[in-house]
Amino acid sequence: MKKPKTQKQQVKEHLKDGNSITPKEALERFGCFRLASIICRLRDGGMSIKTSLTKNSHGHSFAKYTIDNTVSETNWRGNYK
């Protein structure tokens, strides 16, 4: 039987597919309450992830994460592929 993917694996695949992710999206899609923690672990593993602060319609700021395309895969510490 195949093991279910971890939240970290799901977020990593989502980002690698060229998508951005916010804490709200992570909660809705993957049941992830602590997206910042997962992003930190992915960065520690060598992924280059960009953080952009965005505001919602009520003026509250939140983080939006994307792959940082300004860094080549060969410069990353971890195995991204």
C-alpha positions, 0 to 999 in steps of 0.5 A: 500500500502506498504511503500518503504524501506528507504536507511538506511533500505536497507543498513542495510539489505544488511549488515545483509545478509553478504555483504560488501558495498562501497560508489560507491555500495551504490550509484549504488544500493540504490541511496545513496550519503552519506553512511557514514552518514547511517553507523553512524546512524546504529552504533548509533542504535547498529550495530557493523560495521567494516570499512576497507580502500581499494584502487582502481586501481588509488590509491585512498582510499575508505571505505568498510563496513561490519558487525563486526563478532567479537562482539556478537549480545548480546553485541550490544546496539540495536535490530539487529534481 
